[in-house]
Amino acid sequence: MEIEKLLLEPESKTLEFKKDLSSLDPIIKTIVAFANTAGGILVIGYSQAEGIVGLEDIFHEEEKVANVIADSIRPSISPEIEIVSVVGKNLLLIHVAHWKGPFYLKKLGTPQGIYMRLGSTSRPADATLIAEMQRQTLYRYFDEQPLVDLSLDSLDKERAQAYFAKVGKKLEDAQLLSLGICVLQANRLVPSIGGLILFGKNSVREQFLPCAKVCCARFQGKDKTYIIDRLDVQGTILDAIDEVPKFIRRNTRLAAEIRTIQRQDVEEYPSVALREALINAFAHCDYSIPGSSIQISIFEDRLEIQNPGMLPLGFTLENLKEGTSRIRNRVIARVFNALHFMEEWGSGYRRILAACHAGGYKEPLWQELGTFLRVTFYPHNKTVLQETSITMRQQDILSIFTLGIPLPFREIVEKIPFALSERALRYELTQLKAQGLLSSQGKGRATMWVRTR
């Protein structure tokens, strides 16, 4: 990248600016964090507040930073140090590659001296991130680890076989081993973490892997103040592949588009792209992070799919968009591939983009937010602009009414064929009224609701 363009970029996971070498500790922490995370470029002699400051004795400064890197970081690291000149002022560019560490500050030792890059900051690595670095060094995957306290009875083998039968395959003990669903441990087969995530019986999975779950919520407005509807999937991530789209359908709108004599419904969000993003989230989630879950959040103006886990070490959003594949969960990826959920490595981003373009949707936004990855989808313009676009749940509520016949709120509650809080129901009735589909008479609990068309 040309230096002029680089200086226009904001600080990020792979870029940081320092005004000078007056404080060396932050510089060393940044270099360690870059090396441990995904590499990066450290520019010295530039400040976002002051612009190009430059370094006076550039060769002395180059030697100074090279010596402190050699003396302060373990294991030894040799980044490329480059001198560049911009508008007559000299800068140092330190190009740090990602290496398998962990690297740490010599004076602090391990684990205190291990730093990671989270967003645009360098922070001490927690136990979860250090464990991931160690697994990567040994070419091991979290979901391949055996659960030695469990037996194969912890897996719902009938359900597993049913999934494989759908694609014309049999699931024998040999496939359980080759896919990594189970592991041979001390002459007996035990489930792997990935096997339990995919096919574990609910009671066992909730005990040993309580974070391997999917939580969905539909919020009122544009923030998380009020929940209209929610679903915590009671099952494995394979169950969620079926259940989450149903939740999304009942909480999002359809618009009608007339083409010649045919009507075609336009979904608020592209279902094909959402399914692909959901599968990616399940495959790339960091299930080792305690106290977190995969979350699907629907707002008035967007839909978010968020999974625990920053991008795999040595991997960036640019790599993702280029189609580079980096597997975090090998067992889950193998099974998804065998079940035809993931057919081509590294193509998920391209398929999501293609589905959005084909349907006339805005490109989704991908963000790495600390130890979480989020993809945000935006509604189709037709569902935003068309006055009569309503959700499936609103359609179900309308079906309770007979045109022109008033119903009291309590009777509406009793007739609804699904669970819905009173707050959420009042919100939906108000939305239908705003679209001219319902009218109301009276106040408070005495209010009568009437379908108008």
TIZAVO-378838 format. One record per residue (C-alpha): x, y, z; residue in one letter; residue number from 1. Coordinates in nm, 3 decimals. Layout:
% TIZAVO-378838
PT | xx | yy | zz | rest | nr
PT | X | Y | Z | A | NUM .
...
This chain:
% TIZAVO-378838
PT | xx | yy | zz | rest | nr
PT | 0.000 | 0.000 | 0.000 | M | 1 .
PT | 0.127 | 0.350 | -0.083 | E | 2 .
PT | 0.230 | 0.542 | 0.227 | I | 3 .
PT | 0.002 | 0.837 | 0.145 | E | 4 .
PT | -0.302 | 0.607 | 0.135 | K | 5 .
PT | -0.189 | 0.426 | 0.447 | L | 6 .
PT | -0.181 | 0.750 | 0.645 | L | 7 .
PT | -0.545 | 0.816 | 0.553 | L | 8 .
PT | -0.658 | 0.486 | 0.703 | E | 9 .
PT | -0.795 | 0.474 | 1.060 | P | 10 .
PT | -0.611 | 0.275 | 1.325 | E | 11 .
PT | -0.731 | -0.083 | 1.324 | S | 12 .
PT | -0.649 | -0.441 | 1.407 | K | 13 .
PT | -0.354 | -0.425 | 1.165 | T | 14 .
PT | -0.252 | -0.059 | 1.173 | L | 15 .
PT | -0.125 | 0.179 | 1.442 | E | 16 .
PT | 0.044 | 0.520 | 1.445 | F | 17 .
PT | 0.298 | 0.655 | 1.695 | K | 18 .
PT | 0.425 | 1.013 | 1.702 | K | 19 .
PT | 0.780 | 0.922 | 1.813 | D | 20 .
PT | 0.995 | 0.680 | 2.012 | L | 21 .
PT | 0.979 | 0.872 | 2.340 | S | 22 .
PT | 0.776 | 0.589 | 2.501 | S | 23 .
PT | 0.896 | 0.246 | 2.394 | L | 24 .
PT | 0.666 | 0.020 | 2.601 | D | 25 .
PT | 0.350 | 0.089 | 2.395 | P | 26 .
PT | 0.547 | 0.027 | 2.075 | I | 27 .
PT | 0.674 | -0.311 | 2.197 | I | 28 .
PT | 0.324 | -0.410 | 2.315 | K | 29 .
PT | 0.184 | -0.325 | 1.972 | T | 30 .
PT | 0.449 | -0.531 | 1.792 | I | 31 .
PT | 0.384 | -0.829 | 2.022 | V | 32 .
PT | 0.008 | -0.791 | 1.971 | A | 33 .
PT | 0.046 | -0.774 | 1.591 | F | 34 .
PT | 0.265 | -1.085 | 1.587 | A | 35 .
PT | 0.021 | -1.281 | 1.805 | N | 36 .
PT | -0.295 | -1.177 | 1.621 | T | 37 .
PT | -0.286 | -1.112 | 1.248 | A | 38 .
PT | 0.024 | -0.910 | 1.173 | G | 39 .
PT | 0.018 | -0.537 | 1.105 | G | 40 .
PT | 0.201 | -0.215 | 1.029 | I | 41 .
PT | 0.326 | 0.028 | 1.291 | L | 42 .
PT | 0.399 | 0.378 | 1.157 | V | 43 .
PT | 0.632 | 0.594 | 1.370 | I | 44 .
PT | 0.654 | 0.966 | 1.304 | G | 45 .
PT | 0.286 | 1.025 | 1.237 | Y | 46 .
PT | 0.002 | 1.137 | 1.463 | S | 47 .
PT | -0.364 | 1.137 | 1.364 | Q | 48 .
PT | -0.404 | 1.458 | 1.563 | A | 49 .
PT | -0.096 | 1.640 | 1.432 | E | 50 .
PT | -0.035 | 1.471 | 1.097 | G | 51 .
PT | 0.317 | 1.397 | 0.967 | I | 52 .
PT | 0.565 | 1.482 | 1.241 | V | 53 .
PT | 0.868 | 1.294 | 1.114 | G | 54 .
PT | 1.179 | 1.165 | 1.294 | L | 55 .
PT | 1.497 | 1.372 | 1.304 | E | 56 .
PT | 1.788 | 1.127 | 1.322 | D | 57 .
PT | 1.619 | 0.849 | 1.128 | I | 58 .
PT | 1.909 | 0.600 | 1.125 | F | 59 .
PT | 1.965 | 0.641 | 1.498 | H | 60 .
PT | 1.589 | 0.588 | 1.556 | E | 61 .
PT | 1.590 | 0.282 | 1.331 | E | 62 .
PT | 1.875 | 0.128 | 1.528 | E | 63 .
PT | 1.706 | 0.219 | 1.856 | K | 64 .
PT | 1.380 | 0.044 | 1.771 | V | 65 .
PT | 1.561 | -0.261 | 1.624 | A | 66 .
PT | 1.761 | -0.300 | 1.947 | N | 67 .
PT | 1.461 | -0.268 | 2.176 | V | 68 .
PT | 1.269 | -0.527 | 1.971 | I | 69 .
PT | 1.563 | -0.769 | 1.998 | A | 70 .
PT | 1.605 | -0.710 | 2.372 | D | 71 .
PT | 1.241 | -0.695 | 2.481 | S | 72 .
PT | 1.043 | -0.966 | 2.296 | I | 73 .
PT | 1.054 | -1.343 | 2.339 | R | 74 .
PT | 1.074 | -1.561 | 2.140 | P | 75 .
PT | 1.295 | -1.347 | 1.918 | S | 76 .
PT | 1.115 | -1.165 | 1.639 | I | 77 .
PT | 1.253 | -0.989 | 1.328 | S | 78 .
PT | 1.000 | -0.752 | 1.172 | P | 79 .
PT | 1.089 | -0.559 | 0.859 | E | 80 .
PT | 1.179 | -0.198 | 0.939 | I | 81 .
PT | 1.145 | 0.043 | 0.647 | E | 82 .
PT | 1.242 | 0.411 | 0.616 | I | 83 .
PT | 1.007 | 0.620 | 0.402 | V | 84 .
PT | 0.998 | 0.991 | 0.324 | S | 85 .
PT | 0.677 | 1.193 | 0.294 | V | 86 .
PT | 0.669 | 1.569 | 0.226 | V | 87 .
PT | 1.036 | 1.587 | 0.321 | G | 88 .
PT | 0.994 | 1.412 | 0.655 | K | 89 .
PT | 1.117 | 1.065 | 0.751 | N | 90 .
PT | 0.896 | 0.793 | 0.896 | L | 91 .
PT | 0.963 | 0.440 | 1.017 | L | 92 .
PT | 0.733 | 0.161 | 0.903 | L | 93 .
PT | 0.755 | -0.161 | 1.105 | I | 94 .
PT | 0.598 | -0.448 | 0.913 | H | 95 .
PT | 0.506 | -0.727 | 1.155 | V | 96 .
PT | 0.399 | -1.065 | 1.020 | A | 97 .
PT | 0.178 | -1.306 | 1.211 | H | 98 .
PT | 0.381 | -1.590 | 1.360 | W | 99 .
PT | 0.275 | -1.881 | 1.570 | K | 100 .
PT | 0.349 | -1.771 | 1.925 | G | 101 .
PT | 0.270 | -1.683 | 2.178 | P | 102 .
PT | 0.511 | -1.389 | 2.183 | F | 103 .
PT | 0.548 | -1.191 | 2.504 | Y | 104 .
PT | 0.728 | -0.901 | 2.673 | L | 105 .
PT | 1.048 | -1.039 | 2.823 | K | 106 .
PT | 1.027 | -0.826 | 3.138 | K | 107 .
PT | 0.673 | -0.947 | 3.217 | L | 108 .
PT | 0.711 | -1.310 | 3.111 | G | 109 .
PT | 0.411 | -1.535 | 3.045 | T | 110 .
PT | 0.121 | -1.509 | 3.060 | P | 111 .
PT | 0.125 | -1.144 | 3.177 | Q | 112 .
PT | 0.341 | -1.028 | 2.886 | G | 113 .
PT | 0.128 | -1.182 | 2.610 | I | 114 .
PT | -0.065 | -0.916 | 2.418 | Y | 115 .
PT | -0.333 | -0.944 | 2.150 | M | 116 .
PT | -0.481 | -0.695 | 1.906 | R | 117 .
PT | -0.851 | -0.632 | 1.972 | L | 118 .
PT | -0.987 | -0.369 | 1.737 | G | 119 .
PT | -0.742 | -0.077 | 1.738 | S | 120 .
PT | -0.598 | -0.150 | 2.083 | T | 121 .
PT | -0.332 | -0.385 | 2.220 | S | 122 .
PT | -0.451 | -0.569 | 2.531 | R | 123 .
PT | -0.326 | -0.847 | 2.756 | P | 124 .
PT | -0.444 | -1.184 | 2.626 | A | 125 .
PT | -0.691 | -1.375 | 2.842 | D | 126 .
PT | -0.676 | -1.747 | 2.910 | A | 127 .
PT | -0.910 | -1.830 | 2.621 | T | 128 .
PT | -0.696 | -1.650 | 2.363 | L | 129 .
PT | -0.374 | -1.796 | 2.500 | I | 130 .
PT | -0.525 | -2.146 | 2.476 | A | 131 .
PT | -0.619 | -2.079 | 2.113 | E | 132 .
PT | -0.263 | -1.971 | 2.033 | M | 133 .
PT | -0.128 | -2.286 | 2.194 | Q | 134 .
PT | -0.371 | -2.506 | 1.999 | R | 135 .
PT | -0.270 | -2.337 | 1.676 | Q | 136 .
PT | 0.099 | -2.399 | 1.749 | T | 137 .
PT | 0.020 | -2.770 | 1.795 | L | 138 .
PT | -0.219 | -2.781 | 1.495 | Y | 139 .
PT | -0.507 | -2.877 | 1.723 | R | 140 .
PT | -0.869 | -2.764 | 1.716 | Y | 141 .
PT | -1.093 | -2.699 | 2.015 | F | 142 .
PT | -1.382 | -2.904 | 1.877 | D | 143 .
PT | -1.156 | -3.207 | 1.817 | E | 144 .
PT | -1.077 | -3.248 | 2.187 | Q | 145 .
PT | -1.216 | -3.565 | 2.348 | P | 146 .
PT | -1.466 | -3.553 | 2.633 | L | 147 .
PT | -1.316 | -3.837 | 2.832 | V | 148 .
PT | -1.586 | -3.830 | 3.104 | D | 149 .
PT | -1.859 | -3.911 | 2.852 | L | 150 .
PT | -1.956 | -4.213 | 2.646 | S | 151 .
PT | -2.117 | -4.240 | 2.304 | L | 152 .
PT | -2.450 | -4.262 | 2.484 | D | 153 .
PT | -2.419 | -3.885 | 2.522 | S | 154 .
PT | -2.482 | -3.853 | 2.148 | L | 155 .
PT | -2.824 | -3.883 | 1.985 | D | 156 .
PT | -2.705 | -4.127 | 1.719 | K | 157 .
PT | -3.053 | -4.179 | 1.573 | E | 158 .
PT | -3.089 | -3.808 | 1.498 | R | 159 .
PT | -2.736 | -3.799 | 1.359 | A | 160 .
PT | -2.813 | -4.089 | 1.128 | Q | 161 .
PT | -3.136 | -3.916 | 1.020 | A | 162 .
PT | -2.943 | -3.606 | 0.914 | Y | 163 .
PT | -2.704 | -3.812 | 0.704 | F | 164 .
PT | -2.990 | -4.015 | 0.557 | A | 165 .
PT | -3.133 | -3.690 | 0.415 | K | 166 .
PT | -2.827 | -3.664 | 0.190 | V | 167 .
PT | -2.821 | -4.034 | 0.107 | G | 168 .
PT | -2.543 | -4.133 | 0.347 | K | 169 .
PT | -2.504 | -4.382 | 0.629 | K | 170 .
PT | -2.335 | -4.292 | 0.954 | L | 171 .
PT | -2.137 | -4.586 | 1.089 | E | 172 .
PT | -1.873 | -4.594 | 1.364 | D | 173 .
PT | -1.603 | -4.556 | 1.098 | A | 174 .
PT | -1.759 | -4.226 | 0.984 | Q | 175 .
PT | -1.795 | -4.111 | 1.344 | L | 176 .
PT | -1.418 | -4.146 | 1.375 | L | 177 .
PT | -1.320 | -4.007 | 1.036 | S | 178 .
PT | -1.539 | -3.699 | 1.081 | L | 179 .
PT | -1.410 | -3.647 | 1.434 | G | 180 .
PT | -1.754 | -3.681 | 1.596 | I | 181 .
PT | -1.594 | -3.927 | 1.833 | C | 182 .
PT | -1.234 | -3.992 | 1.935 | V | 183 .
PT | -1.053 | -4.313 | 2.029 | L | 184 .
PT | -0.932 | -4.260 | 2.384 | Q | 185 .
PT | -0.773 | -4.539 | 2.594 | A | 186 .
PT | -0.923 | -4.807 | 2.367 | N | 187 .
PT | -1.276 | -4.669 | 2.385 | R | 188 .
PT | -1.477 | -4.425 | 2.177 | L | 189 .
PT | -1.575 | -4.098 | 2.343 | V | 190 .
PT | -1.750 | -3.797 | 2.189 | P | 191 .
PT | -1.548 | -3.496 | 2.081 | S | 192 .
PT | -1.651 | -3.143 | 2.171 | I | 193 .
PT | -1.765 | -3.093 | 1.812 | G | 194 .
PT | -1.961 | -3.417 | 1.823 | G | 195 .
PT | -2.144 | -3.301 | 2.135 | L | 196 .
PT | -2.214 | -2.957 | 1.984 | I | 197 .
PT | -2.363 | -3.119 | 1.672 | L | 198 .
PT | -2.536 | -3.431 | 1.801 | F | 199 .
PT | -2.527 | -3.422 | 2.181 | G | 200 .
PT | -2.835 | -3.499 | 2.384 | K | 201 .
PT | -2.975 | -3.176 | 2.521 | N | 202 .
PT | -2.924 | -3.251 | 2.890 | S | 203 .
PT | -2.558 | -3.351 | 2.841 | V | 204 .
PT | -2.475 | -3.068 | 2.604 | R | 205 .
PT | -2.627 | -2.808 | 2.836 | E | 206 .
PT | -2.418 | -2.945 | 3.121 | Q | 207 .
PT | -2.082 | -2.964 | 2.944 | F | 208 .
PT | -2.117 | -2.695 | 2.674 | L | 209 .
PT | -2.380 | -2.446 | 2.794 | P | 210 .
PT | -2.247 | -2.176 | 2.558 | C | 211 .
PT | -2.311 | -2.382 | 2.244 | A | 212 .
PT | -2.656 | -2.234 | 2.193 | K | 213 .
PT | -2.842 | -1.990 | 1.973 | V | 214 .
PT | -3.047 | -1.698 | 2.106 | C | 215 .
PT | -3.282 | -1.494 | 1.887 | C | 216 .
PT | -3.463 | -1.170 | 1.968 | A | 217 .
PT | -3.686 | -0.922 | 1.786 | R | 218 .
PT | -3.654 | -0.576 | 1.939 | F | 219 .
PT | -3.886 | -0.277 | 1.925 | Q | 220 .
PT | -3.718 | 0.011 | 1.747 | G | 221 .
PT | -3.346 | 0.041 | 1.680 | K | 222 .
PT | -3.196 | -0.065 | 2.014 | D | 223 .
PT | -3.230 | -0.342 | 2.271 | K | 224 .
PT | -3.457 | -0.161 | 2.518 | T | 225 .
PT | -3.773 | -0.367 | 2.455 | Y | 226 .
PT | -3.804 | -0.725 | 2.329 | I | 227 .
PT | -4.106 | -0.809 | 2.117 | I | 228 .
PT | -4.028 | -1.176 | 2.057 | D | 229 .
PT | -3.750 | -1.415 | 2.152 | R | 230 .
PT | -3.636 | -1.771 | 2.093 | L | 231 .
PT | -3.364 | -1.969 | 2.266 | D | 232 .
PT | -3.323 | -2.271 | 2.040 | V | 233 .
PT | -3.370 | -2.587 | 2.244 | Q | 234 .
PT | -3.142 | -2.814 | 2.049 | G | 235 .
PT | -2.814 | -2.833 | 1.863 | T | 236 .
PT | -2.683 | -2.591 | 1.604 | I | 237 .
PT | -2.826 | -2.827 | 1.339 | L | 238 .
PT | -3.171 | -2.773 | 1.490 | D | 239 .
PT | -3.103 | -2.399 | 1.480 | A | 240 .
PT | -3.044 | -2.412 | 1.103 | I | 241 .
PT | -3.414 | -2.503 | 1.076 | D | 242 .
PT | -3.554 | -2.299 | 1.367 | E | 243 .
PT | -3.382 | -1.964 | 1.322 | V | 244 .
PT | -3.518 | -1.897 | 0.968 | P | 245 .
PT | -3.871 | -1.963 | 1.101 | K | 246 .
PT | -3.815 | -1.706 | 1.375 | F | 247 .
PT | -3.682 | -1.456 | 1.121 | I | 248 .
PT | -3.977 | -1.512 | 0.885 | R | 249 .
PT | -4.235 | -1.448 | 1.154 | R | 250 .
PT | -4.061 | -1.128 | 1.262 | N | 251 .
PT | -3.983 | -0.968 | 0.926 | T | 252 .
PT | -4.194 | -0.817 | 0.652 | R | 253 .
PT | -4.296 | -0.912 | 0.299 | L | 254 .
PT | -4.366 | -0.659 | 0.027 | A | 255 .
PT | -4.569 | -0.732 | -0.285 | A | 256 .
PT | -4.412 | -0.671 | -0.624 | E | 257 .
PT | -4.636 | -0.700 | -0.931 | I | 258 .
PT | -4.465 | -0.830 | -1.244 | R | 259 .
PT | -4.706 | -0.841 | -1.540 | T | 260 .
PT | -4.999 | -1.048 | -1.403 | I | 261 .
PT | -4.802 | -1.222 | -1.128 | Q | 262 .
PT | -4.744 | -1.107 | -0.772 | R | 263 .
PT | -4.405 | -1.180 | -0.619 | Q | 264 .
PT | -4.330 | -1.138 | -0.251 | D | 265 .
PT | -4.012 | -0.951 | -0.161 | V | 266 .
PT | -3.853 | -1.060 | 0.167 | E | 267 .
PT | -3.731 | -0.792 | 0.405 | E | 268 .
PT | -3.395 | -0.974 | 0.425 | Y | 269 .
PT | -3.241 | -1.218 | 0.173 | P | 270 .
PT | -3.312 | -1.566 | 0.311 | S | 271 .
PT | -3.039 | -1.739 | 0.109 | V | 272 .
PT | -2.773 | -1.495 | 0.232 | A | 273 .
PT | -2.901 | -1.518 | 0.591 | L | 274 .
PT | -2.879 | -1.897 | 0.587 | R | 275 .
PT | -2.524 | -1.881 | 0.453 | E | 276 .
PT | -2.424 | -1.628 | 0.720 | A | 277 .
PT | -2.588 | -1.841 | 0.988 | L | 278 .
PT | -2.396 | -2.153 | 0.881 | I | 279 .
PT | -2.073 | -1.951 | 0.873 | N | 280 .
PT | -2.142 | -1.828 | 1.227 | A | 281 .
PT | -2.194 | -2.184 | 1.351 | F | 282 .
PT | -1.882 | -2.311 | 1.175 | A | 283 .
PT | -1.652 | -2.029 | 1.287 | H | 284 .
PT | -1.786 | -1.962 | 1.637 | C | 285 .
PT | -1.534 | -1.988 | 1.921 | D | 286 .
PT | -1.718 | -2.228 | 2.149 | Y | 287 .
PT | -1.441 | -2.209 | 2.407 | S | 288 .
PT | -1.543 | -1.857 | 2.516 | I | 289 .
PT | -1.742 | -1.888 | 2.841 | P | 290 .
PT | -2.068 | -1.706 | 2.900 | G | 291 .
PT | -2.151 | -1.625 | 2.537 | S | 292 .
PT | -2.377 | -1.758 | 2.263 | S | 293 .
PT | -2.457 | -1.707 | 1.896 | I | 294 .
PT | -2.708 | -1.422 | 1.874 | Q | 295 .
PT | -2.957 | -1.323 | 1.605 | I | 296 .
PT | -3.100 | -0.975 | 1.668 | S | 297 .
PT | -3.376 | -0.818 | 1.458 | I | 298 .
PT | -3.430 | -0.442 | 1.482 | F | 299 .
PT | -3.651 | -0.197 | 1.300 | E | 300 .
PT | -3.372 | -0.109 | 1.057 | D | 301 .
PT | -3.136 | -0.408 | 1.048 | R | 302 .
PT | -3.072 | -0.774 | 1.130 | L | 303 .
PT | -2.752 | -0.884 | 1.304 | E | 304 .
PT | -2.592 | -1.229 | 1.326 | I | 305 .
PT | -2.316 | -1.232 | 1.587 | Q | 306 .
PT | -2.094 | -1.516 | 1.697 | N | 307 .
PT | -1.836 | -1.534 | 1.977 | P | 308 .
PT | -1.478 | -1.537 | 1.858 | G | 309 .
PT | -1.259 | -1.293 | 1.675 | M | 310 .
PT | -1.135 | -1.402 | 1.333 | L | 311 .
PT | -0.888 | -1.692 | 1.352 | P | 312 .
PT | -0.533 | -1.589 | 1.440 | L | 313 .
PT | -0.343 | -1.469 | 1.133 | G | 314 .
PT | -0.670 | -1.388 | 0.956 | F | 315 .
PT | -0.831 | -1.053 | 0.866 | T | 316 .
PT | -1.158 | -0.930 | 0.718 | L | 317 .
PT | -0.968 | -0.867 | 0.394 | E | 318 .
PT | -0.873 | -1.237 | 0.383 | N | 319 .
PT | -1.239 | -1.326 | 0.438 | L | 320 .
PT | -1.353 | -1.109 | 0.150 | K | 321 .
PT | -1.082 | -1.250 | -0.078 | E | 322 .
PT | -1.221 | -1.600 | -0.029 | G | 323 .
PT | -0.937 | -1.732 | 0.186 | T | 324 .
PT | -1.050 | -2.012 | 0.417 | S | 325 .
PT | -0.930 | -2.057 | 0.775 | R | 326 .
PT | -1.110 | -2.329 | 0.970 | I | 327 .
PT | -1.168 | -2.277 | 1.342 | R | 328 .
PT | -1.379 | -2.590 | 1.409 | N | 329 .
PT | -1.261 | -2.882 | 1.199 | R | 330 .
PT | -1.522 | -3.134 | 1.319 | V | 331 .
PT | -1.813 | -2.896 | 1.258 | I | 332 .
PT | -1.672 | -2.796 | 0.918 | A | 333 .
PT | -1.630 | -3.162 | 0.814 | R | 334 .
PT | -1.987 | -3.249 | 0.915 | V | 335 .
PT | -2.133 | -2.939 | 0.750 | F | 336 .
PT | -1.945 | -3.031 | 0.434 | N | 337 .
PT | -2.070 | -3.391 | 0.447 | A | 338 .
PT | -2.428 | -3.265 | 0.495 | L | 339 .
PT | -2.387 | -3.022 | 0.202 | H | 340 .
PT | -2.426 | -2.713 | 0.421 | F | 341 .
PT | -2.077 | -2.598 | 0.325 | M | 342 .
PT | -1.986 | -2.711 | -0.024 | E | 343 .
PT | -1.685 | -2.497 | -0.113 | E | 344 .
PT | -1.427 | -2.369 | 0.135 | W | 345 .
PT | -1.396 | -1.992 | 0.157 | G | 346 .
PT | -1.693 | -1.918 | -0.071 | S | 347 .
PT | -1.945 | -1.817 | 0.196 | G | 348 .
PT | -1.874 | -1.444 | 0.173 | Y | 349 .
PT | -1.903 | -1.448 | -0.208 | R | 350 .
PT | -2.234 | -1.640 | -0.195 | R | 351 .
PT | -2.376 | -1.395 | 0.061 | I | 352 .
PT | -2.274 | -1.101 | -0.156 | L | 353 .
PT | -2.413 | -1.264 | -0.472 | A | 354 .
PT | -2.749 | -1.334 | -0.306 | A | 355 .
PT | -2.776 | -0.973 | -0.186 | C | 356 .
PT | -2.688 | -0.831 | -0.528 | H | 357 .
PT | -2.930 | -1.064 | -0.708 | A | 358 .
PT | -3.219 | -0.961 | -0.483 | G | 359 .
PT | -3.145 | -0.590 | -0.485 | G | 360 .
PT | -3.031 | -0.574 | -0.123 | Y | 361 .
PT | -2.762 | -0.350 | 0.022 | K | 362 .
PT | -2.432 | -0.525 | 0.091 | E | 363 .
PT | -2.408 | -0.650 | 0.451 | P | 364 .
PT | -2.156 | -0.501 | 0.692 | L | 365 .
PT | -1.893 | -0.729 | 0.850 | W | 366 .
PT | -1.735 | -0.616 | 1.176 | Q | 367 .
PT | -1.484 | -0.766 | 1.415 | E | 368 .
PT | -1.581 | -0.628 | 1.755 | L | 369 .
PT | -1.320 | -0.739 | 2.004 | G | 370 .
PT | -1.382 | -1.109 | 2.057 | T | 371 .
PT | -1.703 | -1.115 | 1.849 | F | 372 .
PT | -1.775 | -1.121 | 1.477 | L | 373 .
PT | -2.094 | -0.957 | 1.352 | R | 374 .
PT | -2.257 | -0.938 | 1.010 | V | 375 .
PT | -2.536 | -0.682 | 0.968 | T | 376 .
PT | -2.804 | -0.709 | 0.699 | F | 377 .
PT | -3.023 | -0.419 | 0.587 | Y | 378 .
PT | -3.389 | -0.439 | 0.475 | P | 379 .
PT | -3.495 | -0.429 | 0.113 | H | 380 .
PT | -3.616 | -0.084 | 0.008 | N | 381 .
PT | -3.950 | -0.222 | -0.106 | K | 382 .
PT | -4.030 | -0.355 | 0.243 | T | 383 .
PT | -3.938 | -0.018 | 0.394 | V | 384 .
PT | -4.128 | 0.200 | 0.148 | L | 385 .
PT | -4.438 | -0.013 | 0.091 | Q | 386 .
PT | -4.706 | 0.085 | 0.338 | E | 387 .
PT | -4.877 | -0.255 | 0.358 | T | 388 .
PT | -4.573 | -0.475 | 0.417 | S | 389 .
PT | -4.634 | -0.673 | 0.736 | I | 390 .
PT | -4.468 | -0.962 | 0.918 | T | 391 .
PT | -4.595 | -1.319 | 0.923 | M | 392 .
PT | -4.683 | -1.277 | 1.290 | R | 393 .
PT | -4.888 | -0.967 | 1.207 | Q | 394 .
PT | -5.064 | -1.169 | 0.938 | Q | 395 .
PT | -5.148 | -1.433 | 1.200 | D | 396 .
PT | -5.288 | -1.164 | 1.430 | I | 397 .
PT | -5.501 | -1.022 | 1.148 | L | 398 .
PT | -5.640 | -1.368 | 1.074 | S | 399 .
PT | -5.808 | -1.367 | 1.419 | I | 400 .
PT | -6.033 | -1.080 | 1.313 | F | 401 .
PT | -6.348 | -1.077 | 1.104 | T | 402 .
PT | -6.377 | -0.760 | 0.898 | L | 403 .
PT | -6.570 | -0.496 | 1.089 | G | 404 .
PT | -6.627 | -0.707 | 1.403 | I | 405 .
PT | -6.468 | -0.551 | 1.715 | P | 406 .
PT | -6.262 | -0.764 | 1.956 | L | 407 .
PT | -6.150 | -0.671 | 2.307 | P | 408 .
PT | -5.782 | -0.704 | 2.391 | F | 409 .
PT | -5.839 | -0.996 | 2.629 | R | 410 .
PT | -6.015 | -1.198 | 2.359 | E | 411 .
PT | -5.732 | -1.126 | 2.114 | I | 412 .
PT | -5.485 | -1.262 | 2.372 | V | 413 .
PT | -5.688 | -1.584 | 2.407 | E | 414 .
PT | -5.716 | -1.641 | 2.032 | K | 415 .
PT | -5.351 | -1.593 | 1.939 | I | 416 .
PT | -5.209 | -1.939 | 1.850 | P | 417 .
PT | -4.858 | -1.861 | 1.976 | F | 418 .
PT | -4.687 | -1.720 | 2.285 | A | 419 .
PT | -4.664 | -1.340 | 2.290 | L | 420 .
PT | -4.630 | -1.101 | 2.581 | S | 421 .
PT | -4.900 | -0.835 | 2.631 | E | 422 .
PT | -4.643 | -0.561 | 2.567 | R | 423 .
PT | -4.545 | -0.725 | 2.238 | A | 424 .
PT | -4.909 | -0.775 | 2.136 | L | 425 .
PT | -4.995 | -0.411 | 2.202 | R | 426 .
PT | -4.695 | -0.310 | 1.992 | Y | 427 .
PT | -4.809 | -0.529 | 1.701 | E | 428 .
PT | -5.167 | -0.399 | 1.720 | L | 429 .
PT | -5.034 | -0.042 | 1.715 | T | 430 .
PT | -4.821 | -0.122 | 1.409 | Q | 431 .
PT | -5.123 | -0.269 | 1.226 | L | 432 .
PT | -5.325 | 0.037 | 1.318 | K | 433 .
PT | -5.052 | 0.264 | 1.180 | A | 434 .
PT | -5.080 | 0.078 | 0.847 | Q | 435 .
PT | -5.458 | 0.126 | 0.840 | G | 436 .
PT | -5.535 | -0.242 | 0.883 | L | 437 .
PT | -5.687 | -0.205 | 1.229 | L | 438 .
PT | -5.867 | 0.070 | 1.415 | S | 439 .
PT | -5.926 | 0.107 | 1.788 | S | 440 .
PT | -6.217 | 0.230 | 1.997 | Q | 441 .
PT | -6.197 | 0.323 | 2.364 | G | 442 .
PT | -5.905 | 0.341 | 2.605 | K | 443 .
PT | -5.698 | 0.110 | 2.824 | G | 444 .
PT | -5.829 | -0.241 | 2.884 | R | 445 .
PT | -6.168 | -0.141 | 2.746 | A | 446 .
PT | -6.018 | -0.077 | 2.401 | T | 447 .
PT | -6.189 | -0.263 | 2.117 | M | 448 .
PT | -5.994 | -0.346 | 1.801 | W | 449 .
PT | -6.152 | -0.368 | 1.457 | V | 450 .
PT | -6.010 | -0.492 | 1.129 | R | 451 .
PT | -6.072 | -0.230 | 0.861 | T | 452 .
PT | -5.957 | -0.413 | 0.547 | R | 453 .
